[in-house]
C-alpha cells in the first residue's frame, strides 16, 4: 500500500487529501479529516464521528496490522474512511460543491486508481504522450516524473509481448469493474438524492409541526393567564361573600339585642 495526495483546485480548492492505495485492488482509504475539511466541515473530528458509520472508518494502526507495511509515518490512530464514508460525509455536508466532490471521487479518482493504480488530473498524461526531448525539458518536475513512468510502462510492454495479452484481459476485467463501480455509484447517488428529498420533506414537516407547537404554547399561555385572572376574581368574590356573611352575622346579633331590649321595656311597662 502506498500514499498518494489528491489535488483538484476546481473541486476542493487548496485542500489536499492523502489517500492510501492498495496494490491488490483492495479498499482505498481516504484521510477522514482532510475529506471533511474539503467538504466544508468546521469541526472535522465531530463530523467524521457523527456522519460516518464505524464500518466506514479505520485507523492507520489496523490498516498496518492487516499486512500493509509500506505506509507513511503518521500517527497510528489517524482515521481513514472508505468510499462509503465519502458518501456519508457528502450527505451531511451543506457545501454547494459537495455533490461535485462526490462525483469527482466516484467517476474519476476511484476508477483511475482501479485502472492505473494512481490518479492524475485529466490532460496531464495526454500532454506527455508523443512529446520530444525539447518539450520534455519544458515540463515541470511533477510532469517529468509522470512522463518517466509512462515511458517505462510502455518499454516494459515492448520487452514483454505477453504483457499485451495480459493487459487486454486485465483491461476487460478493469472495464467491467469500472462499469460495475459506476452502476453502484449511480444507484448510491440516486439513493442519496432520495434521502436528501426525504430529509427536505421531513424538515418542512418539522417546520410545520414547530409552528403548530408554538401556536399551542401561545394558546396554553393565554389560557393559563385567563385562568389565573378567573381564579383571582373567584378569590375576590369568595372574600366578598365571607365579608357579607360576617356583616350579616353582626346585624343578626344586633337585631337579637334590640329584640331583647324591647322585651325588657314591655315587661317594665306592664308593671
Steps between C-alpha positions, in 0.01 A plus 500: 500500500630846415404860565370734230387860546184603313477856374236676289475876546173515304329268747678527836695824463831492684406191699698178459379152584750231593389166360621147570499287186533120527701293256255212492186691402368509855333788682617853428527715812466878516620706798174582676602838642612632160183377326284669764701821465461494120123465549485813712465349847641725774529234770643218290541252786138542607378481138678169438370354828139613444457448126696181425422145604771321697516244218610779265787603729836348579813620673852481363605249767238248383582558135864423577398195702330361192842456342537834328841610620604752233318794653616852582600591853180641646335465839374142533154625604455713188148432371437400139167436329390284209290595198186449711632754749533749212127462422407542866701820540366638170144433616556702816685789333326829422778614266365575147791309342440185707330315213778602258748362752308171517491455122867595472591223746257244353538567126864606478718420798390146590467369139842649418659334802332167419621518140847653526586479869516878528302818436611778270310817420341462153721615215843458656583160351351599165741794488788262574430249222697564183703798620864543399810559709477877472140495616589261781752752635224759530286282726479553874671252732167334581409456134847361425452233766168401342656501154782275617246258648303498174809430289624225734157337489497502119857369491409208722214410270734496199750281687226258605254429213298280733416808702285622212280193523488519876430869479204443270354240734569718799359798316173319438479409866580857599240636259245259645591615850479863393156446347387324815648777715322765295176303521534474877590868515191594300284284725654651809471846350131444429452369851678804642272728298197311633628535854571869446144552372363302793712710735370823341140375530556409864660837569201673340261285704706575810467873432121463476488300824725755667263781398203299631684435824579870541134588437388244759752632751375854443138382536590313819666810641192707417271244665727487805497877525121504461464224761721692742280805445184299566653346811584847627142617434369185671714560807384861515136386472548244777654765722210733425249224590689433820496870589125515430438193716692659788306823453170307499597313819578830669165645391315188619672534836397865518140410412490246783638756742232751395227238536622411851511867592149549362368204702648645817334836437160335445531307824589814687195687366262225618626528851 
